């Protein structure tokens, strides 16, 4: 050891290393600004510099939209790995890894609560769980949410975030599209509202089914909404697509989305929509 290192180690300021948490900072994916993680979370995961709306986890979304005292509903159990699928990893291994990194057993979770006093059943898809992909568990959770809404005579609200169908379940994943559509017919026969909050990204089979069947469609600013990717569409129709194609603002301008709402205004807007759609109580 050199004399310089001995002197450095003898000084308390050098001998005691300060440990900096790995998650102290977060980089905005849009403007690359370095933000304090705590301040970013307090700002509802919205960049204060460029207003980019980051992705929100399930429990955070429940906390942002529901009044205190809500309860998370149990996720239905389904048969896992029905096709014995394997790519670079076995499907059960992928599920195990996803569950270890997430607080809920699959991509869609429901909760029962109120939004400014208006009772709802709220479903939230988490993109962090295998890209929010739609498999049998997601379909079962969606149907369970609808049935609970019918039982409680409450609107069903869902926050969508998905990369599409779950390829490890093949045709069984695609079967969730008509399954969820039929469930929504039962909800409509019961005279209950169905509200969709589109978040980034909402793509594939989810967009082709329950994400675009709402009575009201609310989108967060800048979120990606579409079925196929922009490059696939351009190569198919052999035309250049307009700027901002498949973004919330473009779809709003062309009638696909009813409103684009900033995250800080989302709860109050949802409460107002629920008040409009729910039938008035008899005097």
Secondary structure, DSSP 4 states (H G I P E B T S, - for coil): --HHHHHHHHSHHHHSPPPPPTTSEEE-TTT--EEEHHHHHHTTTB-TTT--B----HHHHHHHHSPTT-EEPPPPP--S-TT--BSSSBHHHHHHHHHHTSSSSSSEEEEEEEETTEEEEEEEE-TTTGGG-B-HHHHHHHHHHHHHHHHHT-EEEEEEEE-SB-GGGHHHHHHHHHHHHHHHHHHHHTT--EEEEEEEEE-HHHHTTGGG--SEEEE-TT-BB-SS-HHHHHHHHTSPPPTTTTBHHHHHHTTS-SEE--GGGHHHHHHHHHHHHSPPPP-
